[in-house]
Amino acid sequence: MRRIIFISGLVIVAAVGGLVAGLILASGSGNKFAGSGGTLSTTGPHAVPAGNAMAVKTSPKRKILYYWDPMVGPSSISPKPGISSMGMALIPVYAPSSGAGTPGEVTVDPAMVQDMGIQTAPVTLGTLVHPVRVVGYLRTPAPGRYSITIRASGWIGKLFATTNGTTVKKGARLFTLYSPAILAAEEELIAAQKALAAARKIANHSAIRDTRELVQSVELRLYYLAVGWPQIKKIARTLKPVEYVTFYSPTDGVLTDIKVHQKSQITAGTTAMRVDTLSTLWLDAYVYENQLPWIHMGQHVAARIAAFPGHTFDGKIIFIDAFENPRNHTTAVRIELPNARNELRPGMYALADIHTTPFKHAILIPRRAVINSGTGEVTFVEISHGHFDPVPVRTGLSGGIGMRHVLQVLSGVGPGQKVVTSGQFMIDVESQLNEIKSRFMPKVPTTAAATSPNKSTPTTPDAGEGPPGGSTDGAAKPAAMPKGMKMPVTKPNSALSQ
């Protein structure tokens, strides 16, 4: 019993103490207000004048576009307050103060622009330059290949050219050949020469004419059997047949593809060896599809070889293949490189820079400012500070030197506009979300909302007060919807959620 009385006394004392403290605080606040000359005092740094106290409650009203739950997504959009499928109160979304704008417009707080890393660059009018760098291998040009082909069957006598890669001069001995067909033609030439000499002794002009024609015919036959004119004239002069005819190199070059050996048999039509001249080489390079518009016949090329650091070899494009390799989507480009000093060798790997023709008076935009949406290309144009608008663009050629990669713009933006070059992907996500939300918004005609006396636009006293709470009886009613339009039904498993 004593314990109960003691506890009751403590409760009474605490209540009296709280009441006294409250009276003291109320008296102090009233004194401060009365002695401050009509100023509503606060303990924080944001003091509000008493004369403007009502202005806080009567700030300009902002139009509520709709209510939604960001956790559910656009499927939760509703024209009036309520509860979402996740059991959370719907949040109001207010119309921008500067106007409705396009559905994809994005407004970013200027204070957040730097935090998000958003950067812009101007659209310029200039010259589009794009140096094309290709790789390839050196090879022997087709016009520089000389085949040594046997035109009469026989046997190799002495083989002087025995090793592939040996450098030979024009007129150097390659091999000797014994051929019964060639030896028979030599005997006919000797007999024709003797007949011509006999006709000249008796001064028979008819016989001289006939024998001279016979001599010329046999000489041509030997020439067509690959016997050189010096050897033919020697046989006609000495009247002695040559059992082993010597074959000589037709040009300066390198021996390749030797197919005969000492004393080996060879048939007519067989290529004994080949002599390749290397005074000029071909560089076969390959360019991709997006580089083809920059490539033209006759363009100058600077090639670099690893074996000659710091030195470039100048050439020009002489051939562009009419077909494309379907495996890697490249096209062969042939470059002619002079090799007067025989420094270059077939098979060498080369890097080549093609001096392309610049495109003048082109509208240029940074390459990173363009977002490929799959069905088109979009860039974000800065309308004002913190205000960005998506604009579809159509681009052409790409170019740039070093780290400055630019695109040619055919339509969409013009010189002087600023486009977003960094942070545009976050803006793109917000822009697409705004477009999706605009499709779910109720389409309320402005004239109907303004002229209807019984309907009012949902408003709120202040943008900072947040969603209306408590009962919805006192909330403003939504504007009338056009006939035939149905409000979207909130579904937990909507395909547009998340």
C-alpha positions as CSV (number, residue, x, y, z in Angstrom):
1,M,0.0,0.0,0.0
2,R,2.9,2.3,0.9
3,R,4.5,1.6,-2.4
4,I,1.4,2.6,-4.4
5,I,1.1,5.8,-2.5
6,F,4.8,6.6,-3.2
7,I,4.5,5.9,-6.9
8,S,1.4,8.1,-7.2
9,G,3.2,10.9,-5.5
10,L,6.1,10.7,-8.0
11,V,3.7,10.8,-10.9
12,I,2.0,13.9,-9.6
13,V,5.3,15.7,-9.0
14,A,6.5,14.9,-12.6
15,A,3.2,16.2,-14.1
16,V,3.4,19.4,-12.1
17,G,7.0,19.9,-13.2
18,G,6.2,19.4,-16.9
19,L,3.3,21.8,-16.7
20,V,5.5,24.5,-15.2
21,A,8.3,24.0,-17.8
22,G,5.7,24.3,-20.5
23,L,4.4,27.6,-19.2
24,I,7.9,29.0,-18.9
25,L,8.7,28.1,-22.5
26,A,5.5,29.5,-23.8
27,S,6.0,32.7,-21.9
28,G,9.6,33.0,-23.3
29,S,8.5,32.4,-26.9
30,G,5.8,35.1,-26.6
31,N,8.2,37.6,-25.2
32,K,10.6,36.9,-28.0
33,F,7.9,37.3,-30.6
34,A,6.6,40.5,-29.0
35,G,10.0,42.0,-28.7
36,S,11.3,41.2,-32.1
37,G,9.2,43.8,-34.0
38,G,6.9,41.3,-35.6
39,T,9.5,38.8,-36.6
40,L,8.9,35.0,-36.3
41,S,12.0,33.8,-34.6
42,T,13.6,30.4,-35.3
43,T,16.6,28.7,-34.0
44,G,17.9,27.8,-37.4
45,P,19.6,30.1,-40.0
46,H,16.4,30.4,-42.1
47,A,14.4,33.1,-40.2
48,V,11.0,33.9,-41.8
49,P,9.5,37.4,-41.3
50,A,6.2,37.5,-39.6
51,G,4.7,39.6,-42.3
52,N,5.5,36.8,-44.8
53,A,4.3,34.0,-42.7
54,M,1.1,33.8,-44.8
55,A,3.1,33.9,-48.0
56,V,4.5,30.4,-47.2
57,K,1.0,29.0,-47.1
58,T,-0.2,30.9,-50.2
59,S,2.8,30.0,-52.6
60,P,2.0,29.6,-56.3
61,K,0.0,26.4,-56.8
62,R,1.5,23.7,-59.1
63,K,-0.5,21.4,-61.2
64,I,-0.5,17.7,-60.4
65,L,-0.2,15.6,-63.5
66,Y,-0.8,12.2,-61.9
67,Y,0.0,10.0,-59.0
68,W,2.2,6.9,-59.2
69,D,4.5,4.5,-57.3
70,P,8.0,4.6,-58.7
71,M,8.7,1.1,-57.3
72,V,5.9,-0.4,-59.4
73,G,6.4,1.7,-62.5
74,P,4.2,3.3,-65.1
75,S,1.5,0.7,-64.6
76,S,0.7,2.4,-61.2
77,I,-0.1,5.8,-62.7
78,S,-3.5,7.1,-61.5
79,P,-5.3,10.4,-61.7
80,K,-6.1,10.5,-58.0
81,P,-4.4,9.6,-54.7
82,G,-4.5,6.0,-53.6
83,I,-2.5,2.9,-52.7
84,S,-0.4,0.9,-55.1
85,S,-0.2,-2.8,-55.5
86,M,2.7,-2.9,-53.1
87,G,0.7,-1.2,-50.4
88,M,2.5,2.2,-50.6
89,A,0.8,5.6,-51.0
90,L,0.9,7.0,-54.5
91,I,3.2,10.0,-55.0
92,P,2.1,13.1,-56.9
93,V,4.0,14.2,-60.0
94,Y,3.9,17.9,-60.7
95,A,4.0,19.7,-64.1
96,P,7.2,21.6,-64.8
97,S,7.0,25.3,-64.2
98,S,8.3,26.1,-67.7
99,G,5.7,24.2,-69.6
100,A,4.9,20.7,-70.6
101,G,7.5,20.3,-73.3
102,T,8.0,17.1,-75.2
103,P,7.6,13.7,-73.6
104,G,11.3,12.8,-73.7
105,E,12.6,16.1,-72.3
106,V,14.8,15.7,-69.2
107,T,15.4,18.4,-66.6
108,V,18.4,18.0,-64.3
109,D,19.0,20.1,-61.2
110,P,22.0,22.4,-62.1
111,A,23.6,21.4,-58.9
112,M,23.5,17.7,-60.0
113,V,24.9,18.3,-63.5
114,Q,28.5,18.3,-62.3
115,D,27.9,15.4,-59.9
116,M,26.5,13.3,-62.8
117,G,29.5,14.1,-64.9
118,I,27.4,15.7,-67.7
119,Q,29.5,17.4,-70.3
120,T,28.5,19.1,-73.6
121,A,30.3,20.0,-76.8
122,P,29.2,22.3,-79.7
123,V,28.2,21.1,-83.1
124,T,30.7,22.6,-85.6
125,L,31.0,23.2,-89.3
126,G,34.4,22.1,-90.6
127,T,36.5,19.7,-92.7
128,L,36.1,16.0,-92.1
129,V,39.5,14.2,-92.2
130,H,40.0,10.5,-91.8
131,P,43.4,8.9,-92.3
132,V,42.9,5.2,-93.1
133,R,45.6,2.8,-91.8
134,V,45.8,-0.6,-93.3
135,V,48.0,-3.7,-93.0
136,G,49.2,-6.1,-95.7
137,Y,52.0,-8.2,-97.2
138,L,54.4,-7.5,-100.0
139,R,54.3,-9.7,-103.1
140,T,55.8,-10.0,-106.5
141,P,53.9,-8.2,-109.2
142,A,52.3,-10.4,-111.9
143,P,53.9,-8.4,-114.8
144,G,57.4,-9.0,-113.2
145,R,57.2,-12.8,-113.4
146,Y,59.1,-14.5,-116.3
147,S,58.6,-18.2,-116.9
148,I,61.3,-20.2,-118.6
149,T,59.3,-22.8,-120.5
150,I,60.7,-25.6,-122.7
151,R,59.2,-25.7,-126.2
152,A,60.9,-28.8,-127.4
153,S,61.4,-32.1,-125.5
154,G,64.9,-33.0,-124.5
155,W,67.5,-33.4,-121.7
156,I,69.2,-30.9,-119.4
157,G,72.9,-30.7,-120.1
158,K,74.4,-28.2,-117.6
159,L,72.3,-26.5,-115.0
160,F,73.8,-23.2,-113.9
161,A,70.7,-22.0,-111.9
162,T,70.5,-24.4,-109.0
163,T,69.2,-22.4,-106.0
164,N,65.9,-20.6,-105.5
165,G,66.4,-16.9,-104.4
166,T,69.6,-16.5,-106.4
167,T,70.0,-13.0,-108.0
168,V,70.7,-13.1,-111.7
169,K,71.3,-10.4,-114.3
170,K,69.8,-10.2,-117.7
171,G,71.6,-12.5,-120.1
172,A,73.0,-14.8,-117.4
173,R,73.2,-18.5,-118.3
174,L,70.5,-20.7,-116.8
175,F,71.0,-24.1,-118.3
176,T,71.8,-26.0,-121.6
177,L,69.4,-28.3,-123.4
178,Y,69.9,-31.1,-125.8
179,S,66.8,-31.5,-128.1
180,P,66.6,-33.7,-131.2
181,A,64.0,-31.2,-132.7
182,I,66.2,-28.3,-132.2
183,L,69.3,-30.1,-133.6
184,A,67.3,-31.1,-136.8
185,A,66.3,-27.5,-137.3
186,E,69.9,-26.4,-137.0
187,E,70.9,-29.0,-139.7
188,E,68.2,-27.5,-142.0
189,L,69.5,-24.0,-141.4
190,I,73.1,-25.1,-142.3
191,A,71.8,-26.8,-145.5
192,A,69.8,-23.7,-146.5
193,Q,72.9,-21.5,-146.0
194,K,75.0,-23.7,-148.2
195,A,72.3,-23.6,-150.9
196,L,72.1,-19.8,-150.7
197,A,75.9,-19.5,-151.1
198,A,75.8,-21.8,-154.2
199,A,73.1,-19.7,-155.8
200,R,75.1,-16.6,-155.3
201,K,78.1,-18.1,-157.1
202,I,76.1,-18.8,-160.3
203,A,74.2,-15.5,-159.9
204,N,70.9,-17.2,-160.2
205,H,68.5,-14.6,-158.9
206,S,65.5,-16.9,-158.8
207,A,67.5,-19.5,-156.8
208,I,68.9,-16.8,-154.5
209,R,65.4,-15.5,-153.7
210,D,64.0,-19.0,-152.9
211,T,67.0,-20.1,-150.8
212,R,66.9,-16.8,-148.8
213,E,63.2,-17.4,-148.0
214,L,64.1,-20.9,-146.9
215,V,66.8,-19.6,-144.6
216,Q,64.5,-17.1,-143.0
217,S,61.9,-19.8,-142.5
218,V,64.3,-22.1,-140.6
219,E,65.6,-19.3,-138.5
220,L,62.1,-18.4,-137.4
221,R,61.5,-22.0,-136.5
222,L,64.6,-22.1,-134.3
223,Y,63.5,-18.8,-132.7
224,Y,60.1,-20.3,-131.9
225,L,61.8,-23.2,-130.3
226,A,63.3,-20.7,-127.8
227,V,66.7,-20.5,-129.4
228,G,68.2,-17.0,-129.1
229,W,69.0,-14.9,-132.2
230,P,72.7,-14.7,-131.3
231,Q,73.0,-18.5,-131.4
232,I,71.0,-18.7,-134.6
233,K,73.3,-16.2,-136.3
234,K,76.3,-18.0,-135.1
235,I,75.1,-21.3,-136.5
236,A,74.4,-19.7,-139.9
237,R,77.8,-18.1,-139.9
238,T,79.9,-21.0,-138.8
239,L,77.8,-23.7,-140.5
240,K,78.3,-25.9,-137.4
241,P,75.3,-27.2,-135.3
242,V,75.2,-26.7,-131.5
243,E,74.4,-29.9,-129.7
244,Y,73.5,-28.3,-126.4
245,V,71.6,-25.0,-126.7
246,T,72.1,-22.4,-123.9
247,F,69.1,-20.7,-122.3
248,Y,69.6,-17.2,-120.8
249,S,67.8,-15.0,-118.2
250,P,65.3,-12.6,-119.9
251,T,65.6,-10.0,-117.2
252,D,67.3,-8.9,-113.9
253,G,65.6,-10.7,-111.0
254,V,65.6,-13.6,-108.6
255,L,65.4,-17.3,-109.5
256,T,62.3,-19.0,-108.1
257,D,60.4,-22.3,-108.6
258,I,63.3,-24.3,-110.1
259,K,61.9,-27.7,-111.3
260,V,64.8,-29.3,-113.2
261,H,68.0,-31.0,-112.2
262,Q,71.3,-31.9,-113.8
263,K,70.8,-34.3,-116.8
264,S,67.1,-34.5,-116.1
265,Q,64.6,-35.1,-118.9
266,I,62.1,-32.4,-119.7
267,T,59.1,-32.4,-122.1
268,A,57.7,-29.6,-124.2
269,G,55.5,-27.2,-122.4
270,T,57.2,-27.7,-119.0
271,T,58.3,-24.6,-117.0
272,A,61.8,-25.2,-116.0
273,M,62.1,-22.2,-113.6
274,R,60.9,-18.6,-113.1
275,V,62.7,-15.3,-112.9
276,D,61.0,-12.6,-110.8
277,T,61.9,-9.0,-111.1
278,L,61.7,-7.0,-107.8
279,S,62.2,-3.4,-109.0
280,T,58.5,-2.9,-108.1
281,L,56.4,-4.7,-105.5
282,W,52.7,-4.9,-104.7
283,L,51.4,-4.3,-101.3
284,D,48.1,-6.2,-100.9
285,A,46.1,-4.6,-98.0
286,Y,42.6,-5.0,-96.8
287,V,40.1,-2.3,-95.8
288,Y,36.8,-2.6,-94.0
289,E,33.4,-1.6,-95.3
290,N,33.2,1.7,-93.3
291,Q,36.6,2.7,-94.8
292,L,35.7,2.1,-98.4
293,P,34.1,5.5,-99.0
294,W,37.5,7.1,-98.3
295,I,39.4,4.9,-100.8
296,H,40.0,6.0,-104.4
297,M,42.3,5.0,-107.3
298,G,45.6,6.9,-107.4
299,Q,45.6,7.9,-103.8
300,H,49.1,8.3,-102.3
301,V,50.2,5.8,-99.6
302,A,53.0,5.9,-97.0
303,A,54.1,2.4,-96.0
304,R,56.3,1.4,-93.1
305,I,58.3,-1.8,-92.7
306,A,59.6,-3.1,-89.4
307,A,63.0,-3.9,-91.0
308,F,63.5,-0.2,-91.8
309,P,62.5,1.8,-88.7
310,G,62.0,5.5,-89.3
311,H,61.8,5.1,-93.1
312,T,58.7,5.3,-95.2
313,F,58.1,4.0,-98.7
314,D,55.8,6.0,-100.9
315,G,53.4,4.4,-103.3
316,K,49.9,4.7,-104.8
317,I,46.7,2.7,-105.1
318,I,46.5,0.9,-108.5
319,F,43.7,-1.6,-107.9
320,I,40.5,-1.9,-105.7
321,D,38.9,-5.3,-105.7
322,A,35.3,-5.4,-107.0
323,F,34.4,-8.2,-104.6
324,E,34.3,-8.3,-100.8
325,N,35.4,-11.2,-98.6
326,P,32.2,-12.4,-96.9
327,R,34.1,-13.9,-93.9
328,N,35.7,-10.8,-92.6
329,H,33.9,-8.1,-94.7
330,T,37.1,-6.7,-96.1
331,T,38.1,-5.6,-99.6
332,A,41.5,-6.0,-101.1
333,V,43.4,-2.8,-102.1
334,R,46.6,-3.1,-104.1
335,I,49.4,-0.5,-103.6
336,E,52.4,-0.2,-106.0
337,L,55.7,0.4,-104.2
338,P,58.9,1.2,-106.1
339,N,61.9,-0.9,-105.0
340,A,64.8,0.5,-107.0
341,R,67.4,-0.4,-104.3
342,N,66.0,-3.9,-103.8
343,E,65.4,-3.2,-100.1
344,L,62.0,-4.7,-100.0
345,R,61.3,-8.4,-100.2
346,P,58.1,-10.3,-101.0
347,G,56.4,-11.6,-97.9
348,M,57.3,-8.6,-95.7
349,Y,54.6,-7.2,-93.3
350,A,53.8,-3.5,-93.8
351,L,51.7,-0.8,-92.2
352,A,50.3,1.7,-94.6
353,D,48.6,5.1,-94.2
354,I,46.4,6.1,-97.0
355,H,46.2,9.9,-97.6
356,T,42.4,10.3,-98.1
357,T,40.6,13.3,-99.6
358,P,39.0,15.5,-96.9
359,F,35.3,16.4,-97.0
360,K,34.9,20.1,-96.6
361,H,31.9,22.1,-95.1
362,A,30.6,19.1,-93.1
363,I,28.5,19.4,-90.0
364,L,30.5,17.6,-87.3
365,I,29.5,16.1,-84.0
366,P,31.5,14.1,-81.4
367,R,31.1,10.4,-81.9
368,R,30.4,9.7,-78.3
369,A,27.5,12.2,-78.4
370,V,25.4,9.8,-80.5
371,I,23.5,6.9,-79.0
372,N,22.5,4.0,-81.2
373,S,19.1,2.9,-80.2
374,G,19.0,-0.1,-82.5
375,T,16.5,1.4,-84.9
376,G,18.1,4.8,-85.2
377,E,20.5,7.3,-83.7
378,V,19.8,9.9,-81.0
379,T,21.7,12.7,-79.4
380,F,20.7,15.0,-76.5
381,V,20.7,18.7,-77.2
382,E,21.1,21.2,-74.3
383,I,18.2,23.6,-74.6
384,S,19.2,25.5,-71.5
385,H,21.4,24.8,-68.4
386,G,20.1,21.5,-67.0
387,H,17.4,21.1,-69.7
388,F,18.1,18.4,-72.4
389,D,16.0,17.2,-75.3
390,P,16.5,14.0,-77.3
391,V,16.8,14.6,-81.0
392,P,17.0,11.9,-83.7
393,V,19.9,12.4,-86.0
394,R,21.2,10.8,-89.3
395,T,24.9,10.5,-89.5
396,G,27.2,9.9,-92.4
397,L,31.0,9.3,-92.6
398,S,33.1,9.0,-89.5
399,G,36.5,10.6,-89.1
400,G,38.9,12.4,-86.8
401,I,42.6,12.4,-86.0
402,G,44.0,11.1,-82.7
403,M,41.5,11.2,-79.9
404,R,39.1,13.5,-81.6
405,H,36.6,11.2,-83.2
406,V,33.7,12.9,-85.0
407,L,30.8,12.0,-87.2
408,Q,29.3,13.8,-90.2
409,V,25.7,14.8,-89.4
410,L,23.3,14.7,-92.4
411,S,20.2,15.9,-90.5
412,G,18.9,16.5,-87.0
413,V,21.2,19.2,-85.5
414,G,23.1,22.2,-86.8
415,P,26.2,24.3,-86.0
416,G,26.0,26.2,-82.8
417,Q,23.9,23.7,-80.8
418,K,25.4,21.9,-77.8
419,V,25.1,18.2,-77.4
420,V,25.8,16.0,-74.4
421,T,29.1,14.0,-74.7
422,S,29.3,12.5,-71.2
423,G,26.6,11.2,-68.9
424,Q,24.1,10.9,-71.7
425,F,23.3,7.3,-70.9
426,M,21.8,8.3,-67.5
427,I,19.8,11.1,-69.3
428,D,18.7,8.6,-71.9
429,V,17.2,6.3,-69.2
430,E,15.3,9.1,-67.7
431,S,14.1,10.3,-71.1
432,Q,12.8,6.9,-72.0
433,L,11.0,6.6,-68.7
434,N,9.4,10.0,-69.3
435,E,8.2,8.9,-72.7
436,I,6.7,5.7,-71.2
437,K,5.0,7.6,-68.4
438,S,3.5,10.1,-70.9
439,R,1.8,7.2,-72.7
440,F,0.0,6.2,-69.5
441,M,-1.0,9.8,-68.5
442,P,-4.7,10.7,-68.9
443,K,-5.1,13.0,-71.9
444,V,-7.2,15.9,-70.5
445,P,-8.2,18.6,-73.0
446,T,-7.1,22.1,-71.7
447,T,-10.3,23.8,-72.9
448,A,-12.6,21.3,-71.1
449,A,-10.7,21.6,-67.8
450,A,-10.8,25.4,-68.0
451,T,-14.5,25.8,-68.9
452,S,-16.1,23.1,-66.6
453,P,-17.5,24.9,-63.5
454,N,-17.8,21.7,-61.5
455,K,-14.4,20.3,-62.2
456,S,-11.1,21.6,-60.8
457,T,-7.5,20.7,-61.4
458,P,-5.7,18.9,-58.6
459,T,-3.5,21.4,-56.8
460,T,-1.3,21.4,-53.7
461,P,-0.4,24.2,-51.4
462,D,3.3,23.8,-51.8
463,A,5.7,21.6,-53.8
464,G,7.6,20.6,-50.7
465,E,4.6,19.3,-48.8
466,G,4.6,15.9,-50.6
467,P,1.7,13.6,-51.2
468,P,-1.6,14.4,-49.5
469,G,-2.2,12.4,-46.4
470,G,-5.1,11.2,-44.4
471,S,-8.5,11.0,-45.8
472,T,-9.1,11.8,-49.5
473,D,-12.4,13.5,-48.9
474,G,-10.9,17.0,-48.9
475,A,-8.5,16.3,-51.9
476,A,-9.2,18.1,-55.2
477,K,-11.0,16.1,-57.7
478,P,-9.3,15.1,-61.0
479,A,-10.3,16.8,-64.3
480,A,-12.9,15.2,-66.5
481,M,-11.6,12.7,-69.0
482,P,-12.6,12.5,-72.6
483,K,-15.5,10.2,-73.5
484,G,-14.4,6.6,-74.3
485,M,-11.0,6.8,-72.4
486,K,-10.5,4.3,-69.6
487,M,-8.1,4.7,-66.7
488,P,-5.3,2.2,-66.5
489,V,-5.9,-0.5,-64.0
490,T,-3.1,-1.1,-61.5
491,K,-1.9,-4.7,-61.8
492,P,0.8,-6.3,-59.6
493,N,2.2,-8.3,-62.5
494,S,2.2,-5.6,-65.2
495,A,4.7,-6.1,-67.9
496,L,5.9,-2.5,-67.6
497,S,6.7,-2.8,-63.9
498,Q,10.2,-2.6,-62.8
